Amino acid sequence: MYENILFPVDDSEDSSEILHHVGELANWADATIHLLFVADTTRDSVTVVENTVVDALVQEGEGIVEDASKTLSTLGVEYETDVVQGNPAPTIVEYADRYGHDLIAMSTHGRRGVSRYLQGSVSEKVVRLSSVPVLTARMQPDEQLVFPYENVLITTDGSAGATRAAQHGLALAESLGATVHVLSVVDDASLSLDIRSTISGQEHEQAATEAAKEIIEDAETYGVTDTVQHIEQGDPADVILNCIDANDIHVVVMGTTGRRGTDRILLGSVAEKTVRSAPVPVLTIGGVE
């Protein structure tokens, strides 16, 4: 399923926790993990030591990569390392494209401790920009990542982006022998309160049902036979979180573009809200429309 996984590292505890999870995934897939530290060139980190120009962030990165390497060695995972300079998010995306990685895995909780709550965090920017699938995960004290994934949640609104993401999710589920939960949400915000609301609601529910049915049918072609369909009404991001809790979901698979044709994921979008708040890993699939 995956051969080359790019794992950007920093010095946060969350990054270390998620590295163990990605290490399990790599062992299962017989994949190589590429540890990457990006020395942020937007920060002033260059100094002179004994007449030698030194980038403190590069030195810090070399130590962090070495520590992460020890973890992967303990897990028996093949790995490679690199420390580069650049603007973190675009550098990560360009690096993945340049070296043919088929998955980027990273924490949504960065060095500053609260970065996942801030607009424009590195992980969110990577999700927006990447044409390579991105697996993001957060770690709260009461949360534990599970692998292998036994219950995979695929969200769909019938768009091309959602269909592309579903295909990736179905292939992953088939490889793991997992149950697939297909969720399509009738967005409350899209329903008007005037006389047309009843008809509009019926049309939206029919469209949601057809979108889910299409994924269920596609599942059969992937050899996935254990499927569950969910048609719900409400705020999509909230419904996704409820579905995760109610069905013991281990990973969410979703596209970064939806039916409205937005460019990638925009501030406040369903994908962005899910990446920020889901208590399980979120696998986002971008790509050219």
N, C-alpha and C positions, 0 to 999 in steps of 0.2 A: 504493500500500500504506500509506504514511504521509504525512501532510500537515503535522502539527505535532509536532515532537520537542522535549521538554523536557530540557535538559542542565544539571543542577546542577553548578556549578563550585566548585573550591577552589584552593589554591595549590600542590597537589602536582604533581610531574612526570608521574605516571600520568594525572591528569586531562587534561593537555595531550596526551599520547600518544593517549588514547582519543578525544579530540575530533577528531583527524585521521580516525580510523576512522569515527566517526559522521558526520563531514563527507562522507566518501565515500558513506555510506548515504543521506544527505540529497540529495546531487547525483543519485544514481540515482533516488530516489523523487520528486525535484523538491519536496522538503519544506523548510519553514522550521525552523530551530533556534532555540529560545528559551533563551538563556543566563540562568540564575538563580543568584544568590548569596544564601544565607540567613544573615544575621547572627544568630548563635546567642544568643538572649536568656537562655539558661541560663548564660551566661558573663558575668562582670563586665567590660564593655568601654566603659562610659560615663565620660567625663572632661570637665573644663572647661578650655577653651583661650581665653584672653582674654575671659573672662566669657561664653563661648558653650559650651553643652552639645554635646559631640561624641561620637558613637559610633565608636570606633576601628575596629570590625569592619565597619561600614557603609562607612567610607572605604576600608578594605582591599578590601572586596568590589567597590567601584566600579573600583579599579585592576585587580583580577583579571578582571572582566568586560570591561574595555577591552582587556586583553591577549588574551583569548580571541576577542574580536571581530576583532582584527587577523588572527588565524589563519584565521578563517572567511572574512574578506575575501580573503585570499590564495588560499583554496580555491574562491572564487567561490560561496559558499553564502549564501543569504538568511538573515538572523538578526534577532532582537530581543533586548533585554536588560532585566533587572530586578534590583533589589536590594531585598530585603524583610527584615523582622525576624521571628524566630519560633524555635520548636523545630524544628531542621532536618528530620527525617524526616516528621513529620505535616504540616509546612508544605509540603514538596515534594509530598506526596500530595494535599493539599487544593488546591494551586495547579494541579496537572495536571487535577484534576476541574473546577475552577472555569473554566478557560480552554480546556477541550476538547482537551487534548493526547491524541494516540493512541499515544504511546510516550514512556517515560522512559528515558534512557540515562545511565549513570553508572559511575564506577570503584568497585571494591571496595576500593581502596587509598586511604585518605584522608590528610588533612593531618598526622596524627600518625605516619604512616609504618607503624605496625603495626595500624591500626584494623581491617583485614580479618580479623585473627586474634582479635579481641576479640568477646565476646558482645555483641550489641546494637549493632553498628556502624550508621552511618546507612544505608548501602546495604542491609543485611540488614533493617532496620526498614522501609525503603521497599518491599522485596519482600514483606514480610509484610502490609503495610497496603494496598498499591495494587490497585485494580481495573483500572488501566491497565497494559498490558504493560510490563515492565521489562527492559531490556537491560543486563546488568552484565558487566564485563570487568576482569580484572586484568592487570598487566604485570610479567613477570619479565624479567631481562636476556636470557634465551635464547628469549623468546617474541615472536612477531610476529602481529598480527591480519591476517586475510585478508578482503578483500572484492573482488568479489562472492563470496558463499558458494556453493561448488560442492557441498559435502556437508553436508546438514542432518540432524542426529540428533534424532529425536522419541522421547521415552520414554513408555511407557504401562503402567499397571497395570489398565486397563479401567474406571477410575473416571470419573465425570462430569467432574471437573476435568482429568484427563488427555485426555479426548476433546475438551474445549473447547480445550486447548492445542494438540492435534494439528491441529485445524481451522485455527488461526492459522498453525501451522508449515507446513501444506500450501499455504495461500494464499501464504505467503512463498516457498516452494520453487518453486511454479508461476511466480511473477513473475520469479524468478531463473533458471529453467530448471535447477534444481539436482537432484541425486540425493538421495532421501530414504532414510535408514536408520531403520528402526523397531525399537526395542529394548524388549523386555519381559523382566523379570528374575524368576526364581524365587528368592525371598529365603530363604537358608539358615536365617535365624533363625526363620522361620515353620514349619520342618519339625521335627516331634518325633522323638525317638530311640526311641520305643516301637514296639510291633507295628503301630501304625497309620501309621508313617512312610512305608512304601512306597506305600500307598493315598493318603496325604496328598500325597506328592511327585508322584504321577501327576496328581492333581487340580489341584495348583498349576501344573504344567507345562502341562496342558491349558488352564487359565484364561489363562496367560501367552500361549500360542499363539493362542488365540481373540482376545485383546485386540490382539495385533499384527496378526492377519489382518484385523480390523475396520478398523484404520487403513490397511492396504494397500489394502483395497477402497475406502475413502473417497478415497484418493489418486487413483483413476481418475476420480472425479467432479470432482476439481479439475484434471484434465488432467495429473497427474503420472504419468508412465509408467515412470520409472527409479527403482525401489524395491528395497531390500534388507531382508530380515527377519532379526532377531537374537533368538534365545531363549537366554538364558544363566542360569546358576545361580550364586549367591554373594551377597555384600553389594552391594545396589543401587548405592550411591555408588561403590564400587570398580569394579564392572562398567562403569559409565558411563565412568569415566576410562580404563579399558582399551580400551573401544570407540572412544573419541575417538582414542587413539594408534594403534590398529590400522587405522583406516579413514580417516585424514586428515580428520577432521571439522572443519568451520569454525565451526559454531554448534550449540548444544544448545537445544532447545525443550522445555519441561516445565511442568506445572501446579504450583501451590503447595499444592494439596490432593490427597490420595490416597484410596485405597480404604478406609482406616481412618476416614475422616470427620473428620480433625483440622481444627481451625479454622486456616485459613491455613497458614503454615509454622511449625513449632515447632522449638525448639532441638534440634539433632541430627537433624533430618529430612533425607531424601534431597535435597530441593531446596536446603536451606541448605548442606549439605556440598558439593553440586555448585557452587553459587555461589561458595563460598569457595575451592575447589581446582581447578576446571576451567581448563585452559590456553587455552581459547577462550571467546568470549562465550557467555553463557547468557541465553536469552530466557524469562523466567518469565511465566506467564499466571495471573492470579488471577480474581476475580469472585465474584459471589454464587452460592452453591450453590442 
